[in-house]
Amino acid sequence: MAASMRLLLRRVIRYSHRDINVTAAGAAGRSGCCRCSSDHAGDRSTHFGFETVPETEKAKKVYKVFENVAQKYDTMNDAMSLGVHRLWKDVLLHVMHPQPGAQLLDVAGGTGDISFRFLDYVRSQQERQKRRAARSVQTPSWRDVSSNYSSEDEVSRQESRAVVCDINKEMLRVGKQKADSMGVSAGLSWVAGDAEELPFDDDRFDIYTIAFGIRNVTHIDQALQEALRVLKPGGRFMCLEFSKVTNPVLSRLYDAYSFNMIPVLGEVIAGDWKSYQYLVESIRKFPDQEEFKDMIEDAGFYCVKYYNLTGGVVALHSGFKL
């Protein structure tokens, strides 16, 4: 009940602020960053790929895209990236280095790739810690045995959990099917939710991840504020997203491949040219590494840095809530 009331209050405050901002923009004759503002909220526009659409329409269009591609989403990821997306996600987990007991929120988590990797990584850390403890105590005393039982109880009380949060119910459905087929259920839950208005209490999670999802959000600044809100003090924000290629030669090759091959793959594999044309275009509309870094800092995160992967095809941004 308390969480629902807080969510309702945030919505009221959010829309009242929008009305104030729109009025101010109209009086000054200016438009907001990446938006075209007018006297009416319904007149504000944003980008949907290279197309300009009303802000109120973008979320619906993005929802339809992922509803259409959900069944072939994982297959297309492998085809489009030649499997390299798996390495990018592995790098994310290596940099994250989560420890047993960590609580993860995976926003736009879709089919669960990041959460599956998170749970596997934490389990491997637990096993490593147990082996290290066993080697350090070859002939344990009764006190050592008692201490080990206490440690195991403490770990069980602090079980790591991953929450996959996605606005698209079809993506969640496919993700659940995938988890069932893999036999993964412990420590994993699935929640339908909007990145701009997360259905969670404040200071809830140790780690917030969003992989290849934030560029599809209508108001990126609002999503970043929500990430800050739900993280505990000391919590970490991590975003894996397509970015700006740093090498001119690679950039030309990447553009040629993206615009000429990816929509074709979408048509052949998923039967959907338009959705993958949008995905290619949306990458070009997303802020570059430095601009996105500034946005994360503006949201209130500290120690923000990024790592370029595959020459900047993808960037991993990281920041902390203090």
Secondary structure, DSSP 4 states (H G I P E B T S, - for coil): -HHHHHHHHHHHHHHHHHHHHHHHHHHHT---TTSB--SSGGG-EEEETTEEEEHHHHHHHHHHHHHHHGGGHHHHHHHHHTTHHHHHHHHHHHHH---TT-EEEEET-TT-HHHHHHHHHHHHHHHHHHHHHHHH-SS--HHHHHHHHHHHHHHHHT--EEEEEES-HHHHHHHHHHHHHHT--TTEEEEE-BTTB-SS-SS-EEEEEEES-GGG-S-HHHHHHHHHHHEEEEEEEEEEEE---SSHHHHHHHHHHHHHHHHHHIIIIIS-HHHHHHHHHHHHHS--HHHHHHHHHHTT-EEEEEEEEGGGTEEEEEEE--
